[in-house]
Amino acid sequence: MNQATVKYRDFVLLALFTAIVFVLGLTPLGMVPLGLIKATTLHIPVIIGCLLLGPRYGAVLGAMFGLVSFLSNTMSPAVLSFAFTPLVPVPGTPNGSPLSLVICFVPRILVGVVPWFVYRGLQKLMKESSRGEILSMAIAGASGAILNTGLVMSLIYFLFRDAYASVNGIPVEAVAGVVLGVVGTNGVAETALAAVLTPAIGKILLSLKRRRM
């Protein structure tokens, strides 16, 4: 397969994964309201796309994840949407904050980059073992989910701690415990889902891609 064909194929796959991200993100399948925050399954196609296409295209998919999150929180705001879009006012102020774009985009772009390096690093340690590939993909998927939830909630803590305390009706000193609780509930569920689905779907897609090379 020549270079032009490979680039065309990868671009088509990028477009396909982007479409999946938008379908998930703009329907209840991808952003599940859980009171104060929306749990997500959007990290899964981003992680799988990153493993298939590499970190550059993965970063693009991560940016699309961020864009969908921005649109979802702007069009159908939840209580915590001020942390993901500057178009929703921060509680206690008349305006939104541009810092919300950091939370909305930076963790999601990294979700499309870091798992590829985790996967490649583990594969080198396992000497490109076929059996080890499933484990490598599972750990890579889990790393992407942990990065997404952990970094998003950490940034909320550091950038919007007072506003987060206000919408929760808790003292500022209690925010750290609540944030850890979200990471321990949403984060664990999202991590488990990514660890199972990434190798289950990704292994099949990687095999198909290799056969056509």
PASEBA-1860 file (N, C-alpha, C; in nm, 3 decimals):
! residues 213
1> MNQATVKY> 0.085/-0.119/0.000/0.000/0.000/0.000/0.089/0.124/0.000 ~ 0.071/0.210/-0.100/0.158/0.327/-0.110/0.119/0.434/-0.007 ~ 0.208/0.535/0.008/0.192/0.637/0.111/0.063/0.716/0.094 ~ 0.028/0.750/-0.031/-0.093/0.827/-0.056/-0.217/0.750/-0.014 ~ -0.217/0.620/-0.041/-0.331/0.535/-0.004/-0.343/0.524/0.147 ~ -0.227/0.510/0.215/-0.226/0.502/0.362/-0.283/0.630/0.422 ~ -0.241/0.745/0.370/-0.290/0.872/0.421/-0.441/0.887/0.397 ~ -0.486/0.845/0.281/-0.629/0.852/0.250/-0.708/0.763/0.345
9> RDFVLLAL> -0.659/0.640/0.366/-0.727/0.546/0.457/-0.734/0.603/0.597 ~ -0.622/0.658/0.646/-0.619/0.713/0.781/-0.712/0.834/0.794 ~ -0.719/0.913/0.687/-0.809/1.029/0.691/-0.955/0.983/0.697 ~ -0.987/0.877/0.623/-1.123/0.823/0.626/-1.156/0.770/0.766 ~ -1.059/0.700/0.827/-1.079/0.650/0.963/-1.096/0.765/1.062 ~ -1.017/0.871/1.043/-1.030/0.988/1.129/-1.170/1.048/1.117 ~ -1.219/1.058/0.995/-1.354/1.112/0.973/-1.459/1.023/1.037 ~ -1.440/0.891/1.028/-1.535/0.796/1.087/-1.538/0.809/1.239
17> FTAIVFVL> -1.420/0.813/1.300/-1.415/0.826/1.446/-1.469/0.962/1.492 ~ -1.443/1.065/1.414/-1.498/1.197/1.446/-1.650/1.194/1.445 ~ -1.707/1.127/1.344/-1.853/1.115/1.336/-1.907/1.039/1.458 ~ -1.837/0.933/1.499/-1.881/0.857/1.616/-1.879/0.944/1.741 ~ -1.772/1.024/1.756/-1.762/1.114/1.871/-1.879/1.212/1.873 ~ -1.914/1.268/1.757/-2.023/1.365/1.752/-2.158/1.298/1.778 ~ -2.179/1.179/1.724/-2.305/1.108/1.746/-2.322/1.076/1.895 ~ -2.215/1.027/1.956/-2.221/0.996/2.099/-2.240/1.123/2.182
25> GLTPLGMV> -2.164/1.227/2.145/-2.162/1.347/2.226/-2.288/1.429/2.220 ~ -2.359/1.422/2.111/-2.480/1.503/2.095/-2.607/1.422/2.114 ~ -2.593/1.300/2.169/-2.708/1.218/2.206/-2.686/1.171/2.350 ~ -2.788/1.116/2.413/-2.772/1.067/2.551/-2.671/0.953/2.564 ~ -2.630/0.892/2.453/-2.536/0.780/2.459/-2.398/0.823/2.508 ~ -2.359/0.946/2.480/-2.223/0.987/2.509/-2.208/1.076/2.630 ~ -2.311/1.152/2.664/-2.305/1.241/2.779/-2.424/1.210/2.869 ~ -2.399/1.136/2.975/-2.507/1.092/3.063/-2.514/1.185/3.184
33> PLGLIKAT> -2.622/1.263/3.198/-2.633/1.355/3.313/-2.641/1.277/3.445 ~ -2.553/1.315/3.539/-2.554/1.254/3.671/-2.561/1.364/3.777 ~ -2.665/1.444/3.769/-2.680/1.552/3.864/-2.587/1.668/3.834 ~ -2.479/1.678/3.911/-2.387/1.791/3.897/-2.298/1.782/3.775 ~ -2.273/1.663/3.726/-2.178/1.646/3.617/-2.234/1.546/3.516 ~ -2.173/1.543/3.399/-2.214/1.447/3.297/-2.104/1.341/3.281 ~ -2.141/1.215/3.305/-2.047/1.106/3.279/-2.039/1.086/3.129 ~ -1.925/1.033/3.083/-1.906/1.024/2.938/-1.853/0.889/2.894
41> TLHIPVII> -1.890/0.850/2.772/-1.829/0.736/2.704/-1.746/0.782/2.586 ~ -1.733/0.915/2.570/-1.665/0.970/2.453/-1.516/0.940/2.450 ~ -1.459/0.912/2.565/-1.316/0.883/2.567/-1.284/0.753/2.493 ~ -1.380/0.663/2.482/-1.350/0.532/2.424/-1.317/0.539/2.275 ~ -1.400/0.601/2.188/-1.360/0.611/2.047/-1.235/0.696/2.029 ~ -1.212/0.794/2.117/-1.089/0.874/2.107/-0.967/0.787/2.134 ~ -0.974/0.704/2.238/-0.862/0.616/2.272/-0.838/0.513/2.162 ~ -0.944/0.450/2.115/-0.928/0.349/2.009/-0.874/0.414/1.882
49> GCLLLGPR> -0.926/0.531/1.846/-0.876/0.602/1.729/-0.730/0.639/1.743 ~ -0.690/0.677/1.861/-0.549/0.710/1.888/-0.460/0.588/1.868 ~ -0.502/0.471/1.917/-0.422/0.350/1.901/-0.412/0.308/1.755 ~ -0.517/0.331/1.679/-0.518/0.294/1.537/-0.439/0.392/1.451 ~ -0.448/0.520/1.482/-0.399/0.624/1.391/-0.277/0.699/1.442 ~ -0.242/0.681/1.568/-0.127/0.751/1.622/-0.163/0.878/1.695 ~ -0.066/0.939/1.764/-0.096/1.052/1.852/-0.137/1.180/1.781 ~ -0.092/1.203/1.657/-0.131/1.327/1.588/-0.281/1.327/1.557
57> YGAVLGAM> -0.328/1.219/1.494/-0.471/1.210/1.468/-0.548/1.193/1.598 ~ -0.486/1.127/1.696/-0.549/1.111/1.826/-0.575/1.246/1.892 ~ -0.479/1.339/1.877/-0.497/1.473/1.932/-0.614/1.544/1.865 ~ -0.632/1.522/1.735/-0.745/1.581/1.663/-0.876/1.524/1.719 ~ -0.880/1.392/1.739/-1.001/1.331/1.796/-1.027/1.383/1.937 ~ -0.920/1.401/2.014/-0.936/1.457/2.147/-0.992/1.597/2.143 ~ -0.947/1.677/2.046/-1.000/1.812/2.030/-1.149/1.807/1.993 ~ -1.187/1.708/1.911/-1.329/1.693/1.877/-1.410/1.653/2.001
65> FGLVSFLS> -1.353/1.570/2.086/-1.414/1.535/2.214/-1.438/1.663/2.295 ~ -1.336/1.749/2.302/-1.351/1.874/2.374/-1.458/1.963/2.313 ~ -1.461/1.969/2.180/-1.560/2.052/2.111/-1.702/2.003/2.140 ~ -1.721/1.872/2.137/-1.853/1.815/2.165/-1.893/1.845/2.310 ~ -1.798/1.833/2.401/-1.826/1.864/2.541/-1.866/2.012/2.556 ~ -1.794/2.099/2.485/-1.827/2.242/2.486/-1.970/2.266/2.435 ~ -2.003/2.204/2.320/-2.136/2.221/2.262/-2.245/2.164/2.352 ~ -2.220/2.045/2.407/-2.320/1.981/2.493/-2.347/2.064/2.618
73> NTMSPAVL> -2.240/2.114/2.680/-2.257/2.192/2.803/-2.314/2.331/2.776 ~ -2.296/2.380/2.653/-2.352/2.510/2.617/-2.500/2.498/2.583 ~ -2.535/2.395/2.504/-2.672/2.381/2.458/-2.764/2.317/2.561 ~ -2.709/2.225/2.642/-2.789/2.158/2.746/-2.713/2.163/2.878 ~ -2.704/2.280/2.937/-2.619/2.296/3.055/-2.669/2.217/3.176 ~ -2.571/2.161/3.246/-2.595/2.101/3.377/-2.543/2.200/3.481 ~ -2.554/2.164/3.608/-2.514/2.256/3.714/-2.367/2.294/3.703 ~ -2.283/2.200/3.657/-2.139/2.224/3.652/-2.090/2.267/3.515
81> SFAFTPLV> -2.179/2.300/3.424/-2.139/2.333/3.287/-2.052/2.458/3.278 ~ -2.056/2.544/3.379/-1.970/2.662/3.378/-1.822/2.626/3.373 ~ -1.789/2.503/3.414/-1.650/2.458/3.412/-1.605/2.409/3.275 ~ -1.700/2.400/3.179/-1.668/2.347/3.047/-1.698/2.443/2.933 ~ -1.763/2.553/2.962/-1.792/2.650/2.857/-1.796/2.791/2.917 ~ -1.732/2.887/2.852/-1.736/3.025/2.901/-1.870/3.093/2.874 ~ -1.960/3.024/2.805/-2.090/3.082/2.773/-2.194/3.058/2.883 ~ -2.155/2.985/2.987/-2.241/2.966/3.104/-2.176/3.041/3.221
89> PVPGTPNG> -2.249/3.132/3.285/-2.190/3.212/3.393/-2.141/3.126/3.510 ~ -2.028/3.166/3.566/-1.979/3.104/3.689/-2.069/3.150/3.803 ~ -2.115/3.058/3.889/-2.203/3.098/3.999/-2.145/3.214/4.080 ~ -2.229/3.312/4.106/-2.187/3.429/4.181/-2.131/3.540/4.095 ~ -2.123/3.516/3.962/-2.073/3.618/3.870/-2.168/3.627/3.750 ~ -2.164/3.738/3.677/-2.253/3.751/3.561/-2.196/3.688/3.434 ~ -2.070/3.647/3.439/-2.003/3.600/3.318/-1.943/3.462/3.335 ~ -1.916/3.397/3.220/-1.840/3.274/3.221/-1.691/3.303/3.228
97> SPLSLVIC> -1.613/3.197/3.237/-1.468/3.212/3.248/-1.398/3.142/3.132 ~ -1.300/3.210/3.068/-1.223/3.143/2.962/-1.141/3.026/3.014 ~ -1.120/3.019/3.144/-1.047/2.905/3.201/-1.121/2.773/3.179 ~ -1.253/2.783/3.158/-1.331/2.661/3.132/-1.284/2.591/3.005 ~ -1.229/2.666/2.910/-1.181/2.605/2.786/-1.058/2.518/2.812 ~ -0.981/2.552/2.914/-0.867/2.468/2.953/-0.917/2.331/2.999 ~ -1.020/2.334/3.085/-1.076/2.208/3.135/-1.142/2.129/3.023 ~ -1.210/2.201/2.934/-1.286/2.135/2.828/-1.197/2.069/2.724
105> FVPRILVG> -1.082/2.132/2.693/-1.002/2.084/2.581/-0.871/2.013/2.619 ~ -0.797/2.064/2.714/-0.663/2.008/2.741/-0.668/1.862/2.783 ~ -0.750/1.822/2.883/-0.752/1.680/2.918/-0.797/1.590/2.803 ~ -0.891/1.639/2.721/-0.946/1.558/2.613/-0.844/1.539/2.501 ~ -0.766/1.643/2.472/-0.659/1.629/2.372/-0.556/1.527/2.420 ~ -0.521/1.534/2.549/-0.424/1.439/2.604/-0.477/1.295/2.602 ~ -0.609/1.279/2.614/-0.670/1.145/2.604/-0.644/1.084/2.466 ~ -0.630/1.169/2.364/-0.601/1.121/2.230/-0.453/1.103/2.201
113> VVPWFVYR> -0.368/1.130/2.300/-0.223/1.123/2.280/-0.156/1.022/2.373 ~ -0.181/1.036/2.503/-0.110/0.957/2.604/-0.131/0.806/2.588 ~ -0.255/0.756/2.564/-0.271/0.611/2.553/-0.185/0.547/2.444 ~ -0.157/0.619/2.335/-0.073/0.563/2.229/0.067/0.535/2.282 ~ 0.121/0.628/2.361/0.255/0.609/2.417/0.257/0.499/2.522 ~ 0.149/0.488/2.599/0.137/0.379/2.696/0.136/0.245/2.624 ~ 0.054/0.237/2.520/0.042/0.114/2.441/0.175/0.075/2.376 ~ 0.241/0.171/2.309/0.367/0.142/2.241/0.475/0.104/2.342
121> GLQKLMKE> 0.478/0.172/2.456/0.578/0.140/2.558/0.560/-0.001/2.613 ~ 0.436/-0.039/2.640/0.410/-0.174/2.690/0.440/-0.280/2.585 ~ 0.408/-0.250/2.460/0.435/-0.346/2.354/0.586/-0.370/2.337 ~ 0.664/-0.266/2.354/0.810/-0.284/2.348/0.859/-0.369/2.464 ~ 0.803/-0.345/2.582/0.841/-0.426/2.697/0.804/-0.573/2.677 ~ 0.693/-0.596/2.608/0.644/-0.733/2.586/0.693/-0.789/2.453 ~ 0.785/-0.718/2.389/0.845/-0.762/2.262/0.739/-0.787/2.154 ~ 0.643/-0.694/2.143/0.537/-0.701/2.041/0.457/-0.831/2.047
129> SSRGEILS> 0.442/-0.886/2.167/0.368/-1.011/2.185/0.221/-0.994/2.147 ~ 0.169/-1.093/2.073/0.028/-1.088/2.034/-0.063/-1.100/2.154 ~ -0.029/-1.189/2.247/-0.109/-1.202/2.369/-0.099/-1.077/2.455 ~ 0.023/-1.023/2.461/0.043/-0.904/2.541/-0.026/-0.782/2.484 ~ -0.061/-0.786/2.355/-0.124/-0.671/2.293/-0.259/-0.639/2.357 ~ -0.333/-0.742/2.391/-0.464/-0.720/2.454/-0.446/-0.650/2.589 ~ -0.348/-0.696/2.666/-0.321/-0.633/2.795/-0.274/-0.489/2.776 ~ -0.187/-0.469/2.677/-0.137/-0.334/2.649/-0.251/-0.240/2.613
137> MAIAGASG> -0.345/-0.288/2.533/-0.458/-0.205/2.493/-0.551/-0.177/2.611 ~ -0.569/-0.277/2.696/-0.655/-0.257/2.813/-0.595/-0.152/2.906 ~ -0.465/-0.161/2.930/-0.399/-0.064/3.018/-0.399/0.074/2.953 ~ -0.378/0.080/2.822/-0.382/0.208/2.751/-0.520/0.270/2.761 ~ -0.624/0.188/2.744/-0.760/0.239/2.757/-0.788/0.291/2.896 ~ -0.744/0.215/2.997/-0.764/0.259/3.135/-0.688/0.389/3.162 ~ -0.569/0.402/3.107/-0.489/0.523/3.130/-0.559/0.646/3.072 ~ -0.622/0.630/2.956/-0.694/0.741/2.895/-0.812/0.785/2.979
145> AILNTGLV> -0.887/0.688/3.032/-1.004/0.721/3.115/-0.962/0.787/3.245 ~ -0.856/0.732/3.308/-0.807/0.790/3.434/-0.757/0.932/3.410 ~ -0.686/0.951/3.300/-0.635/1.084/3.267/-0.750/1.183/3.248 ~ -0.854/1.141/3.177/-0.967/1.230/3.151/-1.035/1.272/3.282 ~ -1.080/1.175/3.360/-1.153/1.208/3.482/-1.063/1.276/3.584 ~ -0.944/1.221/3.604/-0.854/1.277/3.705/-0.812/1.419/3.674 ~ -0.776/1.446/3.548/-0.730/1.579/3.512/-0.845/1.680/3.511 ~ -0.960/1.639/3.459/-1.077/1.729/3.458/-1.114/1.770/3.601
153> MSLIYFLF> -1.125/1.674/3.691/-1.166/1.705/3.828/-1.057/1.781/3.902 ~ -0.930/1.752/3.874/-0.821/1.827/3.938/-0.823/1.973/3.895 ~ -0.846/1.997/3.764/-0.852/2.134/3.715/-0.973/2.209/3.771 ~ -1.084/2.139/3.783/-1.201/2.203/3.846/-1.167/2.245/3.989 ~ -1.097/2.157/4.060/-1.059/2.188/4.198/-0.970/2.312/4.204 ~ -0.870/2.319/4.118/-0.775/2.429/4.124/-0.828/2.559/4.063 ~ -0.915/2.548/3.963/-0.961/2.668/3.892/-1.097/2.719/3.939 ~ -1.183/2.629/3.986/-1.320/2.669/4.021/-1.363/2.614/4.157
161> RDAYASVN> -1.269/2.607/4.249/-1.300/2.545/4.378/-1.416/2.615/4.450 ~ -1.413/2.749/4.455/-1.518/2.823/4.527/-1.655/2.805/4.460 ~ -1.657/2.811/4.325/-1.783/2.793/4.253/-1.835/2.650/4.271 ~ -1.745/2.553/4.271/-1.785/2.414/4.289/-1.846/2.395/4.428 ~ -1.786/2.458/4.529/-1.841/2.450/4.665/-1.980/2.514/4.670 ~ -1.996/2.625/4.597/-2.124/2.696/4.597/-2.236/2.611/4.539 ~ -2.212/2.549/4.422/-2.319/2.470/4.359/-2.348/2.342/4.434 ~ -2.250/2.294/4.512/-2.272/2.174/4.592/-2.330/2.205/4.729
169> GIPVEAVA> -2.324/2.334/4.767/-2.372/2.372/4.899/-2.285/2.318/5.010 ~ -2.154/2.317/4.988/-2.060/2.262/5.087/-1.952/2.366/5.116 ~ -1.881/2.352/5.227/-1.768/2.441/5.254/-1.656/2.419/5.153 ~ -1.579/2.521/5.128/-1.467/2.510/5.034/-1.370/2.400/5.078 ~ -1.355/2.386/5.211/-1.261/2.285/5.263/-1.304/2.142/5.230 ~ -1.433/2.123/5.197/-1.483/1.988/5.168/-1.474/1.952/5.020 ~ -1.433/2.049/4.936/-1.433/2.025/4.791/-1.339/1.911/4.753 ~ -1.222/1.905/4.814/-1.125/1.800/4.780/-1.185/1.661/4.799
177> GVVLGVVG> -1.257/1.642/4.908/-1.318/1.512/4.934/-1.427/1.477/4.833 ~ -1.506/1.577/4.794/-1.611/1.554/4.695/-1.550/1.521/4.559 ~ -1.446/1.594/4.522/-1.378/1.568/4.395/-1.322/1.427/4.393 ~ -1.260/1.385/4.502/-1.208/1.248/4.510/-1.321/1.145/4.501 ~ -1.437/1.182/4.557/-1.552/1.092/4.548/-1.599/1.074/4.405 ~ -1.600/1.184/4.327/-1.638/1.175/4.185/-1.538/1.089/4.108 ~ -1.410/1.110/4.135/-1.307/1.030/4.069/-1.323/0.882/4.105 ~ -1.361/0.857/4.231/-1.375/0.718/4.275/-1.501/0.650/4.228
185> TNGVAETA> -1.601/0.727/4.180/-1.725/0.666/4.131/-1.730/0.672/3.978 ~ -1.749/0.793/3.924/-1.748/0.809/3.777/-1.620/0.756/3.717 ~ -1.507/0.792/3.780/-1.376/0.756/3.725/-1.356/0.606/3.717 ~ -1.395/0.535/3.821/-1.378/0.390/3.823/-1.465/0.325/3.715 ~ -1.591/0.370/3.703/-1.682/0.313/3.603/-1.630/0.339/3.461 ~ -1.586/0.462/3.434/-1.537/0.497/3.301/-1.407/0.423/3.270 ~ -1.323/0.405/3.371/-1.196/0.332/3.352/-1.222/0.186/3.320 ~ -1.313/0.123/3.395/-1.344/-0.018/3.371/-1.400/-0.038/3.231
193> LAAVLTPA> -1.489/0.053/3.190/-1.549/0.044/3.056/-1.442/0.056/2.948 ~ -1.351/0.151/2.966/-1.244/0.170/2.867/-1.150/0.052/2.863 ~ -1.119/-0.005/2.980/-1.027/-0.119/2.986/-1.084/-0.243/2.917 ~ -1.217/-0.256/2.916/-1.282/-0.371/2.851/-1.304/-0.346/2.702 ~ -1.359/-0.229/2.668/-1.398/-0.203/2.529/-1.280/-0.170/2.438 ~ -1.175/-0.109/2.492/-1.061/-0.073/2.406/-0.998/-0.196/2.342 ~ -0.961/-0.301/2.418/-0.906/-0.419/2.351/-1.012/-0.498/2.273 ~ -1.136/-0.500/2.322/-1.240/-0.577/2.254/-1.265/-0.524/2.113
201> IGKILLSL> -1.271/-0.392/2.100/-1.296/-0.330/1.969/-1.166/-0.302/1.896 ~ -1.069/-0.250/1.970/-0.942/-0.209/1.908/-0.865/-0.323/1.846 ~ -0.865/-0.440/1.909/-0.791/-0.555/1.856/-0.846/-0.596/1.719 ~ -0.978/-0.596/1.706/-1.040/-0.631/1.578/-1.004/-0.530/1.471 ~ -1.014/-0.402/1.504/-0.984/-0.297/1.406/-0.837/-0.295/1.367 ~ -0.748/-0.319/1.464/-0.605/-0.326/1.432/-0.574/-0.443/1.340 ~ -0.639/-0.557/1.365/-0.617/-0.674/1.278/-0.663/-0.646/1.136 ~ -0.780/-0.582/1.123/-0.829/-0.547/0.989/-0.737/-0.448/0.920
209> KRRRM> -0.686/-0.352/0.995/-0.595/-0.253/0.938/-0.467/-0.319/0.889 ~ -0.413/-0.411/0.968/-0.288/-0.477/0.929/-0.304/-0.564/0.805 ~ -0.418/-0.627/0.791/-0.440/-0.712/0.675/-0.443/-0.632/0.546 ~ -0.483/-0.505/0.556/-0.493/-0.421/0.436/-0.366/-0.345/0.407 ~ -0.265/-0.358/0.492/-0.141/-0.286/0.470/-0.051/-0.358/0.369
END
